[in-house]
């Protein structure tokens, strides 16, 4: 379901009714000394201001999303409701998704929502690992960028609630040359490093697969993304790069989790 399109059409419909009421129907009611607005106008013109505000906020400022899977554990948990900043990476026209104003570019470590390249009606959330031109190597469950290895600080084992088992828990950090940003990841030692059955995707020739993992050169205008729950995430290792045009925004805040209210306000 294209909710953005539905909201746009609702805004147009109710806005048209609101305008007709202001120009035609309201003057007629005043002339006839009728105060009550017809029911059909109450549910169209009367709702226009609210629908218009929601449409503008959702299209240009912030959009809510719910985390449906465990691919971003431990940073984001299943059931987290998050807010996504829609203008961080530029202003886009709603529905058309055409960028009209550049503001910022994604940075390594950003958690981004994007339209899944294989089915753009579906939104995914992952962490940006590689920028255009980067050489990303994920070998034996260790990551390097342009030949520089990430650093790993071991943490207490983490109970992965999606798979009801403990996973190895690390604080992964980019090299200082790449900002030094840190975040937490999970690895399941019993899982193989082999990437099983990767898809054929645009620029798949930029990736070389082996029993130890994968090495990819990120093409211009694209990004390499991964989930923090490394052995339970379908990401760029499997289905390829994220085009810049598919970016929706940067996730930055957990505003609700009905199963764990302590999650509110947390975001790593």
C-alpha positions in Angstrom: 0.0 0.0 0.0 1.4 3.4 -1.0 0.4 5.4 2.0 2.1 8.6 0.7 -0.1 8.5 -2.4 -3.2 7.8 -0.4 -2.4 10.7 1.9 -1.7 13.0 -1.1 -5.0 12.1 -2.7 -6.9 12.6 0.6 -5.3 16.1 0.9 -6.3 17.0 -2.7 -9.9 15.7 -2.2 -10.5 17.4 1.2 -8.6 20.6 0.0 -10.9 20.8 -3.0 -14.0 20.4 -0.8 -12.6 23.0 1.6 -12.0 25.5 -1.2 -15.5 24.9 -2.7 -17.0 25.4 0.7 -15.2 28.7 1.2 -16.0 30.1 -2.2 -19.5 28.6 -2.9 -21.2 26.6 -0.2 -20.5 28.7 2.9 -21.8 31.9 1.2 -25.0 30.1 0.2 -25.5 28.8 3.7 -25.1 32.4 5.0 -27.6 33.7 2.5 -30.1 31.0 3.5 -29.3 31.5 7.2 -28.3 27.9 7.5 -25.5 27.3 10.1 -25.1 23.6 9.9 -22.5 22.3 7.5 -23.7 19.2 5.5 -22.3 15.9 6.8 -20.4 15.2 3.6 -18.6 18.6 3.9 -17.8 17.9 7.6 -16.0 14.8 6.6 -14.1 16.4 3.7 -13.6 20.1 4.1 -13.7 19.9 7.8 -10.8 17.4 7.9 -8.7 19.3 5.4 -6.5 21.2 7.9 -5.6 18.1 9.9 -4.9 16.0 6.8 -2.9 18.8 5.3 -0.7 19.2 8.4 -0.1 15.4 8.6 0.8 15.3 4.9 3.3 18.2 5.2 4.9 16.9 8.3 5.2 13.3 7.0 6.4 14.4 3.5 9.0 17.0 4.5 9.9 16.7 8.2 9.4 13.5 10.2 7.8 10.1 9.4 7.1 7.3 11.9 8.2 3.7 11.2 7.9 0.5 13.2 10.8 -2.0 13.4 9.3 -5.3 12.1 12.3 -7.6 12.4 15.5 -8.3 14.4 18.0 -7.3 11.8 19.1 -4.2 13.7 19.3 -5.8 17.2 20.9 -4.7 19.5 20.6 -1.0 18.3 16.9 -1.3 17.5 14.5 -3.9 18.9 11.4 -5.5 17.3 8.4 -3.3 18.1 10.4 0.0 18.4 8.5 2.9 16.8 11.1 5.3 15.4 11.1 8.7 13.9 12.9 9.3 10.6 14.2 12.7 9.6 13.0 13.3 6.1 15.0 16.4 5.3 18.5 15.2 6.5 19.5 14.1 3.0 17.6 16.7 1.0 14.0 17.8 0.2 12.1 15.5 -2.0 8.7 15.9 -3.7 6.2 13.6 -2.0 4.9 10.6 -4.1 7.4 11.4 -6.9 10.4 11.1 -4.6 12.3 13.6 -6.8 14.9 15.5 -4.9 14.6 19.3 -5.3 17.1 20.5 -2.7 20.4 18.9 -1.5 21.2 19.4 2.2 23.5 16.6 3.5 24.9 13.3 2.3 24.7 10.0 4.3 27.6 9.4 6.6 29.2 6.1 7.6 27.3 4.8 10.6 24.0 6.5 9.9 20.9 4.4 10.4 18.8 5.0 7.3 15.3 4.1 6.0 15.2 3.4 2.3 13.0 1.9 -0.3 14.1 -1.7 -0.9 15.7 -1.8 -4.4 14.0 -5.1 -5.3 10.5 -3.9 -4.3 10.3 -0.1 -3.8 6.9 -0.5 -2.1 8.7 -1.9 0.9 10.8 0.2 3.4 14.0 -1.3 4.9 16.2 0.1 7.7 19.9 -0.6 7.9 23.2 1.1 8.8 25.3 2.8 6.2 28.7 1.1 6.0 30.1 2.2 2.7 29.9 5.4 0.7 30.4 5.8 -3.1 33.9 4.6 -4.0 34.5 2.7 -0.8 35.9 -0.8 -1.0 34.0 -2.8 1.7 35.4 -6.2 2.8 33.5 -8.4 5.2 35.7 -11.5 5.7 35.3 -14.1 8.5 32.8 -11.7 10.2 35.2 -8.8 10.4 34.8 -5.6 8.5 37.3 -3.4 6.8 36.9 -0.2 4.6 39.4 0.7 2.0 41.9 -1.7 3.6 41.5 -0.3 7.1 40.1 -2.7 9.7 37.2 -1.8 12.0 38.1 -2.2 15.7 36.1 -4.5 18.0 35.5 -4.3 21.7 33.9 -7.4 23.2 30.8 -6.9 25.3 28.8 -9.4 27.5 27.0 -12.0 25.4 23.6 -10.7 24.3 20.3 -12.7 24.3 18.9 -12.4 20.8 15.1 -12.4 21.5 14.3 -13.3 17.9 16.2 -16.5 18.0 16.1 -17.2 21.7 19.9 -17.8 22.0 23.0 -15.9 23.0 25.1 -14.1 20.5 28.6 -12.6 20.6 28.3 -8.9 21.3 30.8 -6.3 20.2 31.2 -2.6 20.0 32.3 -2.0 16.4 34.1 1.3 15.6 35.2 2.9 12.3 38.8 3.8 11.9 39.6 7.4 13.0 40.2 8.3 9.3 36.5 7.5 8.8 35.1 9.3 11.8 35.6 6.7 14.5 31.8 6.3 15.0 30.9 3.4 17.3 27.8 1.2 17.6 27.0 -2.3 18.8 26.7 -5.5 16.7 25.9 -9.1 17.2 27.5 -12.2 15.7 26.5 -15.8 16.0 29.7 -17.9 15.9 27.9 -21.1 14.8 26.8 -19.4 11.5 28.9 -19.7 8.4 30.7 -16.7 6.9 29.6 -17.9 3.4 27.1 -15.7 1.7 24.5 -18.2 0.4 22.9 -17.5 -2.9 23.4 -13.8 -3.4 21.1 -12.1 -5.8 22.0 -10.8 -9.2 21.7 -7.1 -8.8 22.9 -3.9 -10.5 26.7 -3.6 -10.2 26.9 -7.1 -8.9 30.2 -7.4 -10.9 31.6 -5.0 -8.2 31.4 -7.8 -5.6 33.6 -10.9 -5.2 32.3 -13.7 -3.0 34.3 -16.4 -1.3 33.8 -18.9 1.6 35.1 -16.2 3.9 32.6 -13.5 2.9 32.4 -10.7 0.3 34.4 -7.7 -0.9 32.5 -5.0 -2.8 33.4 -1.6 -4.4 30.5 0.8 -3.9 29.5 2.4 -7.2 28.8 6.1 -7.6 25.5 7.3 -6.3 25.0 4.2 -4.2 25.6 3.0 -0.6 26.5 -0.3 1.1 24.3 -1.0 4.1 24.3 -3.8 6.7 22.2 -4.8 9.7 23.8 -4.7 13.2 22.6 -8.3 13.8 25.1 -9.5 11.2 24.1 -13.1 10.9 20.3 -12.3 10.8 20.2 -9.5 8.3 19.4 -9.6 4.6 21.4 -6.5 3.4 23.8 -5.3 0.7 25.9 -8.5 1.0 22.9 -10.4 -0.4 20.9 -8.0 -2.6 23.2 -5.2 -3.5 23.6 -1.5 -3.2 21.1 1.2 -2.2 20.7 3.9 -4.9 20.7 7.5 -3.5 17.3 8.1 -5.0 15.9 5.3 -2.7 16.8 7.0 0.6 13.9 8.1 2.7 15.7 9.6 5.7 17.8 9.1 8.8 16.4 7.3 11.8 17.2 9.2 15.0 14.7 8.5 17.9 12.7 5.7 19.4 9.4 7.3 20.5 7.5 4.2 21.6 7.7 0.4 22.2 4.5 -1.0 23.6 6.2 -4.1 24.9 9.1 -2.2 26.6 8.5 1.4 27.6 12.1 1.8 28.7 13.0 1.8 25.1 11.5 5.3 24.6 14.1 7.8 23.9 16.8 5.2 23.3 18.8 5.1 20.1 22.4 3.8 19.6 
